Amino acid sequence: TWRLSQLVEQARGGHRRFADRRGAAERLVAAASGAAQASESWAVANVALGDLDSARSDALVALGELDALYAAESVRASETGESGNADAASAAHAEVGALVAEEEALLAGLRSRLR
């Protein structure tokens, strides 16, 4: 469970970095909304979206590792009949998955405003 906690904390840290950069990205996208593609405001907004996207890399890496840990714990539980760490892995995976889903939804919304 130590590794699960570490991965959740890694994802939370990435989510905090994402949240710290969110406001600037939203402002820049709003300023570029309706601007021609390749205009300066459009380009600056896209750079901000790239920065926002990279801020979530820690959460994505953690989710990938949690996928593997959850799968392994689920197999172990089904083979032994004991839950072991499967419940904790499921909870960690759900928490990090929710953070990633929130970030993906925000990014999708911002990107749609730049088209």
MDTraj code that builds the backbone (N, CA, C; nanometers):
import mdtraj as md
import numpy as np

residues = "THR TRP ARG LEU SER GLN LEU VAL GLU GLN ALA ARG GLY GLY HIS ARG ARG PHE ALA ASP ARG ARG GLY ALA ALA GLU ARG LEU VAL ALA ALA ALA SER GLY ALA ALA GLN ALA SER GLU SER TRP ALA VAL ALA ASN VAL ALA LEU GLY ASP LEU ASP SER ALA ARG SER ASP ALA LEU VAL ALA LEU GLY GLU LEU ASP ALA LEU TYR ALA ALA GLU SER VAL ARG ALA SER GLU THR GLY GLU SER GLY ASN ALA ASP ALA ALA SER ALA ALA HIS ALA GLU VAL GLY ALA LEU VAL ALA GLU GLU GLU ALA LEU LEU ALA GLY LEU ARG SER ARG LEU ARG".split()
xyz = np.array([
    [0.0817, -0.1211, 0.0000],
    [0.0000, 0.0000, 0.0000],
    [0.0854, 0.1266, 0.0000],
    [0.2135, 0.1134, 0.0381],
    [0.3018, 0.2306, 0.0353],
    [0.3133, 0.2827, -0.1074],
    [0.3309, 0.1928, -0.2032],
    [0.3440, 0.2342, -0.3427],
    [0.2143, 0.2986, -0.3928],
    [0.1016, 0.2459, -0.3511],
    [-0.0263, 0.3053, -0.3902],
    [-0.0360, 0.4491, -0.3397],
    [0.0000, 0.4694, -0.2142],
    [-0.0038, 0.6045, -0.1564],
    [0.0906, 0.6981, -0.2298],
    [0.2063, 0.6471, -0.2636],
    [0.3054, 0.7273, -0.3355],
    [0.2518, 0.7693, -0.4734],
    [0.1879, 0.6765, -0.5418],
    [0.1326, 0.7080, -0.6740],
    [0.0172, 0.8072, -0.6651],
    [-0.0670, 0.7927, -0.5655],
    [-0.1769, 0.8884, -0.5470],
    [-0.1204, 1.0267, -0.5189],
    [-0.0189, 1.0343, -0.4350],
    [0.0413, 1.1643, -0.4036],
    [0.1085, 1.2247, -0.5264],
    [0.1714, 1.1417, -0.6067],
    [0.2317, 1.1880, -0.7326],
    [0.1246, 1.2491, -0.8229],
    [0.0120, 1.1808, -0.8341],
    [-0.0982, 1.2311, -0.9169],
    [-0.1555, 1.3603, -0.8600],
    [-0.1697, 1.3671, -0.7298],
    [-0.2211, 1.4902, -0.6682],
    [-0.1274, 1.6069, -0.6946],
    [0.0034, 1.5814, -0.6875],
    [0.1016, 1.6866, -0.7170],
    [0.0891, 1.7352, -0.8605],
    [0.0743, 1.6419, -0.9534],
    [0.0536, 1.6795, -1.0926],
    [-0.0750, 1.7578, -1.1111],
    [-0.1778, 1.7175, -1.0393],
    [-0.3062, 1.7873, -1.0486],
    [-0.2953, 1.9294, -0.9915],
    [-0.2174, 1.9454, -0.8853],
    [-0.1958, 2.0805, -0.8306],
    [-0.1234, 2.1687, -0.9324],
    [-0.0216, 2.1126, -1.0004],
    [0.0490, 2.1893, -1.1033],
    [-0.0479, 2.2249, -1.2173],
    [-0.1316, 2.1309, -1.2523],
    [-0.2330, 2.1549, -1.3550],
    [-0.3234, 2.2700, -1.3112],
    [-0.3720, 2.2640, -1.1891],
    [-0.4616, 2.3681, -1.1371],
    [-0.3923, 2.5041, -1.1322],
    [-0.2635, 2.5048, -1.0988],
    [-0.1882, 2.6304, -1.0940],
    [-0.1786, 2.6961, -1.2314],
    [-0.1757, 2.6175, -1.3364],
    [-0.1603, 2.6700, -1.4725],
    [-0.2936, 2.6897, -1.5442],
    [-0.3984, 2.6402, -1.4850],
    [-0.5299, 2.6423, -1.5494],
    [-0.5789, 2.7836, -1.5784],
    [-0.5711, 2.8715, -1.4818],
    [-0.6241, 3.0069, -1.4987],
    [-0.5589, 3.0807, -1.6142],
    [-0.4276, 3.0721, -1.6240],
    [-0.3568, 3.1400, -1.7333],
    [-0.3994, 3.0825, -1.8674],
    [-0.4109, 2.9506, -1.8752],
    [-0.4522, 2.8880, -2.0009],
    [-0.5940, 2.9310, -2.0382],
    [-0.6827, 2.9358, -1.9416],
    [-0.8209, 2.9770, -1.9696],
    [-0.8255, 3.1207, -2.0206],
    [-0.7475, 3.2092, -1.9585],
    [-0.7450, 3.3496, -2.0015],
    [-0.6908, 3.3626, -2.1445],
    [-0.5838, 3.2887, -2.1727],
    [-0.5235, 3.2973, -2.3055],
    [-0.6139, 3.2372, -2.4129],
    [-0.6819, 3.1301, -2.3807],
    [-0.7764, 3.0711, -2.4757],
    [-0.8934, 3.1661, -2.4990],
    [-0.9420, 3.2287, -2.3934],
    [-1.0520, 3.3247, -2.4089],
    [-1.0084, 3.4414, -2.4984],
    [-0.8854, 3.4860, -2.4798],
    [-0.8357, 3.5968, -2.5608],
    [-0.8193, 3.5565, -2.7073],
    [-0.7902, 3.4293, -2.7316],
    [-0.7676, 3.3814, -2.8687],
    [-0.8929, 3.3253, -2.9334],
    [-0.9991, 3.3136, -2.8586],
    [-1.1227, 3.2565, -2.9127],
    [-1.1695, 3.3398, -3.0317],
    [-1.1867, 3.2742, -3.1428],
    [-1.2287, 3.3437, -3.2637],
    [-1.1136, 3.3991, -3.3449],
    [-0.9922, 3.3923, -3.2933],
    [-0.8764, 3.4423, -3.3679],
    [-0.8405, 3.3432, -3.4781],
    [-0.7774, 3.3937, -3.5795],
    [-0.7343, 3.3080, -3.6900],
    [-0.6268, 3.2115, -3.6426],
    [-0.6325, 3.0905, -3.6991],
    [-0.5266, 2.9942, -3.6673],
    [-0.3940, 3.0535, -3.7122],
    [-0.2913, 3.0286, -3.6340],
    [-0.1556, 3.0773, -3.6570],
    [-0.1386, 3.2254, -3.6235],
    [-0.2449, 3.2906, -3.5738],
    [-0.2281, 3.4270, -3.5256],
    [-0.1477, 3.4207, -3.3958],
    [-0.0964, 3.5334, -3.3536],
    [-0.0143, 3.5336, -3.2326],
    [-0.0937, 3.4882, -3.1104],
    [-0.2155, 3.5382, -3.0949],
    [-0.2939, 3.4994, -2.9769],
    [-0.3294, 3.3512, -2.9806],
    [-0.3574, 3.2984, -3.0982],
    [-0.3868, 3.1557, -3.1140],
    [-0.2637, 3.0723, -3.0777],
    [-0.1470, 3.1143, -3.1255],
    [-0.0235, 3.0415, -3.0970],
    [0.0101, 3.0452, -2.9480],
    [-0.0054, 3.1601, -2.8863],
    [0.0229, 3.1735, -2.7429],
    [-0.0724, 3.0862, -2.6618],
    [-0.1979, 3.0829, -2.7010],
    [-0.2961, 2.9980, -2.6315],
    [-0.2604, 2.8506, -2.6476],
    [-0.2156, 2.8106, -2.7658],
    [-0.1760, 2.6714, -2.7868],
    [-0.0540, 2.6329, -2.7047],
    [0.0384, 2.7243, -2.6892],
    [0.1547, 2.6977, -2.6031],
    [0.1080, 2.6798, -2.4589],
    [0.0144, 2.7627, -2.4159],
    [-0.0392, 2.7500, -2.2798],
    [-0.1105, 2.6163, -2.2619],
    [-0.1819, 2.5710, -2.3643],
    [-0.2475, 2.4403, -2.3561],
    [-0.1447, 2.3282, -2.3501],
    [-0.0360, 2.3425, -2.4247],
    [0.0707, 2.2434, -2.4180],
    [0.1339, 2.2386, -2.2799],
    [0.1513, 2.3553, -2.2203],
    [0.2050, 2.3631, -2.0847],
    [0.1096, 2.2980, -1.9854],
    [-0.0184, 2.3236, -2.0030],
    [-0.1202, 2.2641, -1.9167],
    [-0.1224, 2.1122, -1.9338],
    [-0.1113, 2.0682, -2.0564],
    [-0.1098, 1.9253, -2.0850],
    [0.0117, 1.8581, -2.0217],
    [0.1270, 1.9218, -2.0288],
    [0.2474, 1.8612, -1.9701],
    [0.2416, 1.8607, -1.8179],
    [0.1670, 1.9534, -1.7587],
    [0.1556, 1.9587, -1.6126],
    [0.0866, 1.8352, -1.5573],
    [0.0110, 1.7669, -1.6400],
    [-0.0620, 1.6506, -1.5921],
    [0.0119, 1.5194, -1.6158],
    [0.1343, 1.5271, -1.6646],
    [0.2078, 1.4042, -1.6957],
    [0.2275, 1.3158, -1.5729],
    [0.2530, 1.3740, -1.4579],
    [0.2708, 1.2928, -1.3370],
    [0.1450, 1.2135, -1.3040],
    [0.0298, 1.2744, -1.3248],
    [-0.0956, 1.2037, -1.2981],
    [-0.1156, 1.0901, -1.3983],
    [-0.0796, 1.1132, -1.5238],
    [-0.0948, 1.0096, -1.6253],
    [-0.0004, 0.8920, -1.6006],
    [0.1219, 0.9222, -1.5626],
    [0.2181, 0.8159, -1.5315],
    [0.1692, 0.7352, -1.4116],
    [0.1222, 0.8045, -1.3101],
    [0.0699, 0.7353, -1.1912],
    [-0.0495, 0.6477, -1.2276],
    [-0.1388, 0.6982, -1.3121],
    [-0.2548, 0.6196, -1.3518],
    [-0.2126, 0.4944, -1.4278],
    [-0.1142, 0.5068, -1.5132],
    [-0.0653, 0.3906, -1.5863],
    [-0.0099, 0.2845, -1.4937],
    [0.0670, 0.3265, -1.3958],
    [0.1215, 0.2299, -1.3007],
    [0.0109, 0.1712, -1.2129],
    [-0.0856, 0.2545, -1.1765],
    [-0.1987, 0.2037, -1.0980],
    [-0.2815, 0.1038, -1.1773],
    [-0.2920, 0.1233, -1.3080],
    [-0.3605, 0.0247, -1.3924],
    [-0.2961, -0.1123, -1.3751],
    [-0.1633, -0.1143, -1.3845],
    [-0.0906, -0.2412, -1.3741],
    [-0.1027, -0.3013, -1.2343],
    [-0.0894, -0.2188, -1.1313],
    [-0.0996, -0.2690, -0.9937],
    [-0.2400, -0.3204, -0.9640],
    [-0.3404, -0.2467, -1.0105],
    [-0.4783, -0.2890, -0.9884],
    [-0.5057, -0.4226, -1.0583],
    [-0.4590, -0.4347, -1.1804],
    [-0.4790, -0.5603, -1.2535],
    [-0.4105, -0.6760, -1.1812],
    [-0.2875, -0.6548, -1.1372],
    [-0.2141, -0.7603, -1.0677],
    [-0.2829, -0.7989, -0.9368],
    [-0.3277, -0.7003, -0.8616],
    [-0.3962, -0.7281, -0.7346],
    [-0.5297, -0.7967, -0.7578],
    [-0.5997, -0.7598, -0.8635],
    [-0.7278, -0.8242, -0.8947],
    [-0.7081, -0.9708, -0.9323],
    [-0.6056, -0.9982, -1.0104],
    [-0.5754, -1.1371, -1.0473],
    [-0.5387, -1.2170, -0.9229],
    [-0.4527, -1.1565, -0.8396],
    [-0.4114, -1.2248, -0.7161],
    [-0.5327, -1.2539, -0.6273],
    [-0.6226, -1.1576, -0.6165],
    [-0.7424, -1.1761, -0.5334],
    [-0.8313, -1.2867, -0.5894],
    [-0.8449, -1.2907, -0.7212],
    [-0.9304, -1.3950, -0.7796],
    [-0.8681, -1.5335, -0.7659],
    [-0.7369, -1.5397, -0.7650],
    [-0.6682, -1.6684, -0.7517],
    [-0.6670, -1.7192, -0.6080],
    [-0.6554, -1.6272, -0.5132],
    [-0.6431, -1.6676, -0.3727],
    [-0.7740, -1.6585, -0.2963],
    [-0.8690, -1.5825, -0.3484],
    [-0.9940, -1.5621, -0.2765],
    [-0.9830, -1.4592, -0.1664],
    [-0.8681, -1.3965, -0.1533],
    [-0.8467, -1.2910, -0.0530],
    [-0.8273, -1.1593, -0.1259],
    [-0.8868, -1.0545, -0.0711],
    [-0.8804, -0.9260, -0.1404],
    [-0.7406, -0.8649, -0.1369],
    [-0.6613, -0.8939, -0.0364],
    [-0.5263, -0.8369, -0.0300],
    [-0.5298, -0.6862, -0.0459],
    [-0.4555, -0.6373, -0.1425],
    [-0.4503, -0.4930, -0.1694],
    [-0.5427, -0.4517, -0.2833],
    [-0.6269, -0.5431, -0.3292],
    [-0.7130, -0.5121, -0.4433],
    [-0.8069, -0.3950, -0.4137],
    [-0.8631, -0.3902, -0.2942],
    [-0.9549, -0.2810, -0.2605],
    [-0.8809, -0.1470, -0.2555],
    [-0.7627, -0.1484, -0.1957],
    [-0.6837, -0.0250, -0.1886],
    [-0.6389, 0.0180, -0.3278],
    [-0.6009, -0.0784, -0.4111],
    [-0.5600, -0.0463, -0.5478],
    [-0.6777, 0.0097, -0.6267],
    [-0.7954, -0.0454, -0.6061],
    [-0.9147, 0.0031, -0.6737],
    [-0.9464, 0.1462, -0.6322],
    [-0.9371, 0.1752, -0.5037],
    [-0.9661, 0.3098, -0.4546],
    [-0.8644, 0.4107, -0.5083],
    [-0.7372, 0.3728, -0.5069],
    [-0.6327, 0.4621, -0.5583],
    [-0.6536, 0.4874, -0.7068],
    [-0.6842, 0.3818, -0.7798],
    [-0.7072, 0.3943, -0.9237],
    [-0.8273, 0.4847, -0.9508],
    [-0.9321, 0.4692, -0.8753],
    [-1.0516, 0.5523, -0.8942],
    [-1.0222, 0.6993, -0.8660],
    [-0.9477, 0.7264, -0.7601],
    [-0.9158, 0.8658, -0.7268],
    [-0.8318, 0.9310, -0.8357],
    [-0.7281, 0.8622, -0.8777],
    [-0.6405, 0.9189, -0.9801],
    [-0.7132, 0.9264, -1.1141],
    [-0.7934, 0.8261, -1.1441],
    [-0.8715, 0.8295, -1.2673],
    [-0.9648, 0.9489, -1.2725],
    [-1.0227, 0.9850, -1.1596],
    [-1.1114, 1.1017, -1.1542],
    [-1.0338, 1.2308, -1.1791],
    [-0.9136, 1.2410, -1.1248],
    [-0.8315, 1.3603, -1.1487],
    [-0.7979, 1.3728, -1.2967],
    [-0.7564, 1.2620, -1.3566],
    [-0.7198, 1.2621, -1.4982],
    [-0.8417, 1.2947, -1.5847],
    [-0.9569, 1.2390, -1.5522],
    [-1.0786, 1.2663, -1.6290],
    [-1.1160, 1.4146, -1.6216],
    [-1.1012, 1.4732, -1.5045],
    [-1.1299, 1.6164, -1.4883],
    [-1.0370, 1.6993, -1.5767],
    [-0.9090, 1.6625, -1.5764],
    [-0.8112, 1.7353, -1.6580],
    [-0.8409, 1.7186, -1.8067],
    [-0.8737, 1.5971, -1.8479],
    [-0.9045, 1.5717, -1.9886],
    [-1.0261, 1.6516, -2.0340],
    [-1.1271, 1.6584, -1.9506],
    [-1.2478, 1.7335, -1.9856],
    [-1.2177, 1.8821, -2.0007],
    [-1.1383, 1.9361, -1.9100],
    [-1.1038, 2.0773, -1.9184],
    [-1.0230, 2.1047, -2.0447],
    [-0.9237, 2.0218, -2.0719],
    [-0.8423, 2.0417, -2.1917],
    [-0.9256, 2.0312, -2.3190],
    [-1.0152, 1.9346, -2.3242],
    [-1.1006, 1.9178, -2.4420],
    [-1.1866, 2.0437, -2.4631],
    [-1.2409, 2.0963, -2.3552],
    [-1.3219, 2.2169, -2.3654],
    [-1.2420, 2.3370, -2.4138],
    [-1.1224, 2.3517, -2.3615],
    [-1.0378, 2.4638, -2.4035],
    [-0.9954, 2.4491, -2.5495],
    [-0.9584, 2.3276, -2.5869],
    [-0.9158, 2.3060, -2.7270],
    [-1.0312, 2.3331, -2.8243],
    [-1.1513, 2.2965, -2.7844],
    [-1.2655, 2.3184, -2.8735],
    [-1.2921, 2.4673, -2.8962],
    [-1.2524, 2.5502, -2.8023],
    [-1.2738, 2.6941, -2.8161],
    [-1.1719, 2.7590, -2.9094],
    [-1.0660, 2.6854, -2.9423],
    [-0.9626, 2.7427, -3.0313],
    [-0.9819, 2.7036, -3.1770],
    [-1.0786, 2.6236, -3.2076],
    [-1.0955, 2.5767, -3.3473],
    [-1.1751, 2.6730, -3.4293],
])
top = md.Topology()
chain = top.add_chain()
for i, resn in enumerate(residues, 1):
    res = top.add_residue(resn, chain, resSeq=i)
    for name in ("N", "CA", "C"):
        top.add_atom(name, md.element.get_by_symbol(name[0]), res)
traj = md.Trajectory(xyz[None], top)
